[in-house]
Amino acid sequence: MPDSQEKTPSTYPALSAAVAQAPGACGVYRFKDGQGRVLYVGKAVNLKNRLHSYLKGRDKHHPKTLLMLKQARQVDFLLTATEREALILERNLIKEHRPRFNVTLRDDKNFLCLRLDLKEDFPALRFVRGFSNDGALYFGPYASASMARETLKLMKR
């Protein structure tokens, strides 16, 4: 019987392989099932440490996490330059794939974007929160409102 503090590598082979390959860098990781569907998207300042934390004892994991680990057949990761980039990428991947094991994002707050509608008589860049499928051009998202304003200022010059 495996030790409750550390799972044996054979318990979750996909996770064990990912931990062995993961760098100690910032990024996003995805757990996928046998059909390649994304089960969960997470971010980490240190991918190796974060993925290794899943190998720790059963008593430390929520039952939902244990079910996800049992279903996972592949774990991959995407490196980012900063923690902020990881946060934005994680959010975009969650919105794109709607993974079963991610908590629903209850706050309706979205990152700031710039919107340009070329159908208007006098097209102008406007700040919006989130994208719509309305034919307009969107730029962003910007994690920082000040960076979005700075971008708009440069574009107006």
Stockholm file with secondary structure:
# STOCKHOLM 1.0

chainA/1-157         MPDSQEKTPSTYPALSAAVAQAPGACGVYRFKDGQGRVLYVGKAVNLKNRLHSYLKGRDKHHPKTLLMLKQARQVDFLLTATEREALILERNLIKEHRPRFNVTLRDDKNFLCLRLDLKEDFPALRFVRGFSNDGALYFGPYASASMARETLKLMKR
#=GR chainA/1-157 SS CCCSSBCCTTTSHHHHHHHHHCCSSCEEEEEECTTSCEEEEEEESSHHHHHHHTTBCGGGSCHHHHHHHHHCCEEEEEECSSHHHHHHHHHHHHHHHCCTTSCCCCSCCCCEEEEECTTSSSCCEEEEESCCSSSCEEEEEESCHHHHHHHHHHHHC
#=GC SS_cons         CCCSSBCCTTTSHHHHHHHHHCCSSCEEEEEECTTSCEEEEEEESSHHHHHHHTTBCGGGSCHHHHHHHHHCCEEEEEECSSHHHHHHHHHHHHHHHCCTTSCCCCSCCCCEEEEECTTSSSCCEEEEESCCSSSCEEEEEESCHHHHHHHHHHHHC
//
